[in-house]
Amino acid sequence: MIRIAFFDSKNYDINAFDSELQQLGPEQEVQIVYYEAKLSSKTANIITEDFDVICSFVNDKIDDEVIQAMKRCKIKLLALRCAGFNHVDFSSLKNSIPVVRVPAYSPNAVAEHALSLMCALNRKIHRAYHRVRDGNFSIQGLVGFDFYRKTAGIIGTGKIGRAMISILQGLGMEILACDPFPSPELEEQGVRYCRVEELCQKSDIISLHCPLTPETKYIINYDTLALMKRNVTLINTSRGGLINTQDLIYALKKDRINGAGLDVYEEEEAVFFEDHSLENLKDEQLLRLMSFNNVVLTAHQAFLTKEALSEIAHTTLHNIVSYIHKGELHNQVLPDQFG
């Protein structure tokens, strides 16, 4: 029997994983214990020797205290049910417990959500919705622009970035891209790679689709924001730490950019995925972002489609069963991926 401690569980997680367990069949002997709590040093006591595998999500904090608890309890595998892994302290792991992840669950889901943020900001959908709900049918101040023949800057041309490029080329947009590994295939399709400075200067829309690494942390900052056109729209469905929030707030206050569509936030782990509607939020930067009428903020839901949830469950359980039963590591996070 493989026993899995599953942290930060929501109803949609439970439904997707229970459905996948049925597909696995009873012969695999997998049992999942679902915990609503996020995994952190405060909840590390939940980990016991009864478990073989820890399954965590993007806003769990796998720090040294958690890792020491995993080692004491002889946990065999850390299974991330997400693509990102910057929330794991690999220096503390020191290759003692293998880590696997879900490298791609639905690139189209994330790209389509990025497009939704673009459209909402451009055509002021969020503002129009509230006006009509209040009986105000004026269209003053709701002027947008055609995407056709505008320039989109895509930072990161992995699977999600490529899906986004395909969508935007379908809208007739010119594409600039920035990635340490340019794709000859994309270049043949008319994508032009350039440095991030040129991309910021020439793009009408900038969409972030790169991982959070020491090289990309705060890639959007005071200097790169200062290079952008005043009518630029900034979209981030990747990682909150790609944007320096204080610098973004300054740019928004000074009307240096047209607007921002954000599905992620650099301090989101304290807020996102939970209902805080009966509380006063204490995060002043988040409150300031929410105060701008040219900011559309969603709570890290870009991945949230039926297809993506199914793929997350399938890949995660495949990763776990393959390792525990066969000693095979699929989708392992390797040392050279995090330096």
C-alpha positions in Angstrom: 0.0 0.0 0.0 1.3 3.5 -1.0 0.1 6.1 1.5 0.2 9.7 0.4 -0.1 12.8 2.6 -1.9 15.3 0.3 -1.6 18.9 1.5 -3.5 22.1 0.6 -6.4 20.0 -0.8 -9.5 21.6 -2.3 -12.7 19.9 -3.5 -11.5 20.1 -7.1 -8.3 18.4 -6.2 -10.1 15.6 -4.3 -12.5 15.0 -7.2 -9.8 14.9 -9.8 -7.5 12.6 -7.8 -10.3 10.3 -6.6 -11.4 9.9 -10.2 -7.8 9.0 -11.3 -7.5 6.5 -8.4 -10.5 4.7 -9.9 -8.7 4.5 -13.2 -5.6 3.1 -11.5 -7.5 0.2 -10.1 -7.3 -1.5 -6.7 -4.3 -3.5 -7.6 -2.0 -0.5 -7.3 -3.0 -0.1 -3.7 -2.8 3.7 -3.3 -4.4 5.6 -0.4 -4.5 9.3 -0.2 -5.1 11.2 3.0 -6.3 14.7 2.2 -5.3 17.7 4.4 -6.8 21.1 3.9 -3.7 22.7 5.6 -0.8 24.0 3.6 2.4 22.3 4.2 4.9 24.4 6.2 6.9 24.4 9.4 3.7 25.0 11.3 2.1 21.8 9.9 5.1 19.6 9.5 3.9 17.6 12.6 1.3 16.0 10.3 4.1 14.1 8.6 4.5 10.7 10.2 6.1 7.3 9.4 2.7 6.1 8.2 3.2 7.9 4.9 5.4 7.0 1.9 4.9 10.1 -0.2 4.2 13.8 0.4 2.1 15.5 -2.3 2.3 19.3 -2.2 1.2 22.3 -4.2 2.7 25.6 -5.3 2.0 27.6 -2.2 3.2 25.0 0.3 6.5 26.0 1.8 9.0 23.1 1.8 11.6 24.6 4.1 14.4 23.0 6.1 12.1 22.2 9.1 9.6 20.4 6.8 12.4 18.5 5.0 13.9 17.4 8.3 10.5 16.0 9.3 10.3 14.2 6.0 13.7 12.7 6.6 12.9 11.6 10.2 9.8 9.9 8.9 11.6 8.2 6.1 9.5 9.8 3.4 10.4 8.2 0.1 9.2 10.8 -2.4 8.1 14.4 -2.6 5.6 14.7 -5.4 4.8 18.3 -6.5 1.5 18.5 -8.3 2.6 21.7 -10.1 5.3 22.8 -12.6 7.1 25.3 -10.4 9.5 24.2 -7.6 10.9 27.4 -6.2 9.0 26.8 -3.0 11.3 23.8 -2.2 14.6 24.3 -0.3 16.7 22.0 -2.4 19.9 22.9 -0.5 18.4 21.2 2.6 17.2 18.2 0.6 20.7 17.5 -0.7 19.4 14.7 -2.9 18.1 12.7 0.1 14.6 12.6 -1.1 13.8 12.6 -4.8 11.4 15.3 -6.1 9.1 14.9 -9.0 6.6 17.4 -10.6 4.0 17.9 -13.3 6.0 19.8 -15.9 3.0 20.6 -18.2 -0.6 19.9 -17.4 -2.4 22.2 -19.9 -0.4 24.9 -21.6 -3.5 26.0 -23.4 -5.4 26.6 -20.2 -2.8 29.0 -18.9 -2.4 30.7 -22.3 -6.1 31.1 -22.7 -6.4 32.7 -19.2 -3.6 35.1 -20.2 -5.7 36.0 -23.3 -8.7 36.5 -21.0 -6.8 39.0 -18.9 -5.7 40.8 -22.0 -9.2 41.1 -23.4 -10.7 42.1 -20.0 -8.1 44.9 -19.6 -8.2 46.2 -23.1 -12.0 46.3 -23.5 -12.6 47.2 -19.8 -14.9 44.2 -19.3 -14.5 44.3 -15.5 -15.6 47.9 -15.4 -18.4 47.5 -18.0 -19.8 44.5 -16.0 -20.2 46.5 -12.8 -21.6 49.5 -14.6 -24.4 47.4 -16.2 -25.1 45.6 -13.0 -25.7 49.1 -11.5 -28.0 50.1 -14.4 -25.3 52.4 -15.9 -25.2 51.8 -19.6 -22.8 54.5 -20.5 -19.8 53.5 -22.6 -17.7 56.6 -21.8 -14.2 55.6 -20.8 -14.4 52.1 -22.2 -12.4 52.6 -25.4 -10.0 49.8 -26.2 -7.8 49.0 -29.2 -7.5 46.3 -31.9 -5.0 43.6 -31.2 -4.6 43.2 -34.9 -1.1 44.3 -36.1 0.0 45.2 -32.6 3.2 43.8 -31.1 3.2 41.3 -28.4 6.3 40.5 -26.3 6.5 37.0 -24.9 9.1 36.4 -22.2 9.6 32.6 -22.1 8.9 30.4 -25.1 8.3 27.0 -23.4 5.1 25.1 -23.9 2.8 27.8 -22.4 4.7 30.6 -24.2 4.3 28.7 -27.5 0.6 28.3 -26.9 0.3 32.0 -26.2 2.2 32.8 -29.4 -0.1 30.6 -31.5 -3.2 32.4 -30.1 -1.8 35.9 -30.6 -0.5 35.1 -34.1 -4.1 34.0 -34.8 -5.2 37.5 -33.8 -2.8 39.0 -36.4 -0.2 40.2 -33.9 3.5 40.6 -34.5 5.6 38.6 -31.9 8.8 39.5 -30.2 10.2 36.9 -27.8 12.9 36.6 -25.2 14.3 33.2 -24.1 17.8 31.9 -23.4 17.0 29.1 -25.8 15.5 30.5 -29.0 13.4 28.1 -31.0 14.3 27.8 -34.7 10.8 26.5 -35.3 9.2 29.6 -33.9 11.6 31.8 -35.8 10.4 30.1 -39.0 6.9 31.0 -38.0 7.8 34.7 -37.8 8.7 35.1 -34.2 11.7 37.4 -33.7 13.9 36.8 -30.6 15.6 39.8 -29.0 16.9 41.1 -25.7 14.4 41.9 -22.9 15.2 45.6 -23.2 14.2 45.7 -26.8 11.1 43.7 -26.1 10.0 46.1 -23.4 10.6 49.1 -25.7 8.7 47.8 -28.7 5.8 45.7 -27.3 2.2 46.8 -26.9 1.4 43.8 -24.8 4.0 41.9 -22.7 3.1 38.4 -21.3 5.3 36.5 -18.9 5.7 32.7 -19.4 9.1 31.9 -17.9 10.0 30.1 -14.7 11.2 31.9 -11.6 14.9 31.5 -11.3 17.7 33.8 -9.9 18.1 35.1 -13.4 14.4 35.9 -13.9 13.5 37.2 -10.5 12.2 40.7 -10.8 12.8 40.7 -14.6 10.0 43.3 -14.6 11.4 46.1 -12.4 11.8 49.9 -12.3 14.3 49.9 -15.2 12.4 47.6 -17.5 9.1 49.3 -16.7 10.7 52.6 -17.6 11.5 51.3 -21.0 7.9 50.3 -21.8 5.5 52.2 -23.9 3.0 54.2 -21.8 0.1 52.2 -23.5 1.6 48.8 -22.7 -0.5 46.1 -21.1 1.4 43.7 -18.8 0.2 40.1 -18.2 1.6 37.7 -15.7 0.2 34.1 -15.4 3.6 32.6 -14.5 5.2 33.4 -11.1 4.6 36.5 -8.9 8.3 37.0 -8.3 9.0 37.8 -11.9 7.6 41.3 -11.1 8.8 43.7 -8.5 5.5 44.7 -7.0 6.6 48.0 -5.5 8.0 49.0 -8.9 4.8 48.0 -10.7 2.7 50.0 -8.2 4.9 53.0 -8.8 4.4 52.6 -12.6 0.7 52.3 -12.2 0.5 55.4 -10.0 2.5 57.4 -12.5 0.4 56.2 -15.4 3.5 54.7 -16.9 1.7 51.7 -18.2 -1.9 51.1 -19.5 -2.7 48.3 -17.1 -1.8 44.9 -15.6 -3.5 41.5 -15.7 -2.1 39.4 -12.8 -3.0 35.8 -12.0 0.0 35.5 -9.6 1.5 37.7 -6.9 4.9 37.4 -5.2 3.4 37.2 -1.7 0.4 35.1 -2.7 1.0 32.1 -0.4 -0.4 34.0 2.5 -3.6 34.9 0.7 -4.4 32.9 -2.4 -6.6 29.8 -2.5 -8.5 30.8 0.6 -11.6 32.8 1.4 -10.7 36.0 3.2 -14.0 37.8 2.5 -14.8 38.1 6.2 -11.4 39.5 7.1 -9.5 42.7 6.6 -6.6 42.0 4.3 -3.3 43.0 5.9 -1.1 42.9 2.8 -0.8 46.6 1.8 0.8 46.0 -1.5 -2.0 43.6 -2.6 -4.6 46.1 -1.4 -2.9 48.8 -3.4 -2.9 46.7 -6.5 -6.6 45.9 -6.0 -7.4 49.6 -5.8 -6.4 50.3 -9.4 -9.2 50.2 -12.0 -6.7 49.2 -14.7 -5.5 46.1 -12.8 -7.4 42.8 -13.2 -6.3 40.3 -10.5 -7.2 36.7 -10.3 -6.2 34.2 -7.7 -3.8 31.8 -9.5 -6.6 30.2 -11.4 -5.0 30.1 -14.9 -4.4 26.4 -14.7 -8.0 25.6 -13.4 -9.7 23.7 -16.2 -11.2 20.1 -16.1 -8.5 19.0 -18.5 -5.7 20.4 -16.5 -6.9 19.0 -13.2 -7.2 15.6 -14.8 -3.7 15.8 -16.2 -2.3 16.9 -12.9 -3.8 14.0 -11.1 -2.8 11.5 -13.8 0.8 12.6 -14.0 1.2 13.0 -10.2 -0.1 9.5 -9.5 2.0 8.0 -12.4 5.1 9.7 -11.0 4.4 8.2 -7.5 3.4 4.7 -8.6 6.3 4.4 -11.0 8.8 5.3 -8.3 7.4 3.3 -5.4 6.6 0.2 -7.3 9.3 0.2 -10.0 12.1 2.6 -8.8 11.6 4.7 -11.9 11.8 8.5 -11.6 9.6 10.3 -14.1 9.6 14.1 -14.3 12.3 14.4 -11.6 13.5 17.9 -10.6 17.3 17.6 -11.2 20.0 19.6 -9.5 21.0 21.5 -12.7 17.4 22.8 -12.9 17.8 24.9 -9.8 21.5 25.6 -9.8 
